[in-house]
Amino acid sequence: MADTKTEAPKASKMEELLSSSDQPMLPKVNDVVKANVISVSSNEAHLDIDGLTTGVVRGRELTDESGTYSNLKVGDIVEATVLEMENENGEMELSFRQAGHQKAWDSLDKLMKEGNVVGVTVTEANKGGLMVQVGRIDGFLPVSQLTVEHYPRVEGGEKSKILEKLTQFIGQELKVKIIDVDEADSKLIVSEKAAWEEKQQEKISEYTVGDIIEGRVTGVVDFGAFIEFGKNLEGLVHISELAWQRIDDPRDYIKVGDMVKARIISIDGSKISLSIKALKEDPWKNALERYHVGQVIRGRVIKMNHFGVFVELDEDIHGLAHISELSDRRISDPSEIVKMGEPYKFKILSIEPENHRLGLSMKAVNASAKAAKKPDEGAPEPDQTPEQTSESQTSVEEAPQA
């Protein structure tokens, strides 16, 4: 019986290369190789890999996040990642996309570490900030990282109005610094404020805490007012720094366009805090010269809340009459006894100039009136309580001033 010989399958070109001891080591899957472009078309590029073999980059693998290979020409030296050792055509399958992805993120990490300022294009807006592109990588610019010039100042923080203001930046280029890079989570965070701070440091260095500036009010919000001064610098006067007296709404005290003077009370990076009241002497320092415990004064009700009323004694000194000190009967709301804007007489129960606190009582005035005149008299009409007296202090548990 004749021997039957089984013919071994013919080795592929790649296998022949791999088995040849005379050839240099071929790259492996996931290696990044340098290669020479030997042909380019709209949907693929052929590369020569050190004369060992040819590779092809095609389809979506041609897209390079770093943008390095967006205009390929024959003869260009490129880098590509090995996807397969051999495809259906016997060529090595390569990717610009994977190699470019790594290069792009490495470049972003370098920019962040070096603190470079880069230009980005705004592509979208949402209620939290702006979507931007750094090269071909999508990033995010939070509202909190916008400069004071671009920050959306919206009364009440209404989100729809904030979004409306942010949408105006779509298509614009902004200068930013990269502040967070995380390739694993594809997270890229940028800051316009950080880039602006660097540019502003030289201007800010001309000022120190304690300096008095003069500028124009550029914005008034619930928590204070923005003042522009010097060489396009801007500082914030917090509502508590507008005046010594109580202010509920800054708009009642200051308007956009007003020219004002203020003192610099802190500088933190590009954040400048200002005070208008610091330019005036604290009126509470000599409050004891004008007012004393037991004194009956005439004051106007300027605010009511659940625990009492705030009373204006003069332009700068305000006091609190606790709800328990408005009447000798139990009441659930101060409006049962007093009206907003009306003047009444109150007895001073306590004065704490260092804490800017002054306690008042209408009940004590009424008690004196009943004892001296009409025991059956009810709640007082405005300005119908007795004149000044120096009776002893009545104790009261005050609610904290707002």
Secondary structure, DSSP 8 states (H G I E B T S, - for coil): ------------HHHHHHH-TTS-----TT-EEEEEEEEE-SSEEEEEETTTEEEEEEGGGG--TT-TTTT--TT-EEEEEEEES--TTS-EEEEHHHHHHHHHHHHHHHHHHHT-EEEEEEEEEETTEEEEEETTEEEEEEGGGS-TTTS---GGG-HHHHHHHHHTTTT-EEEEEEEEEETTTTEEEEEHHHHHHHHHHHHHTT--TT-EEEEEEEEEETTEEEEEETTTEEEEEEGGGT-SS--S-GGGT--TT-EEEEEEEEEETTEEEEESGGGS--GGGGHHHH--TTBEEEEEEEEEETTEEEEESSSS-EEEEEGGGS-SS--S-GGGT--TT-EEEEEEEEEEGGGTEEEEESHHHHHHHHHHT-TT--S--TT-S----B------------
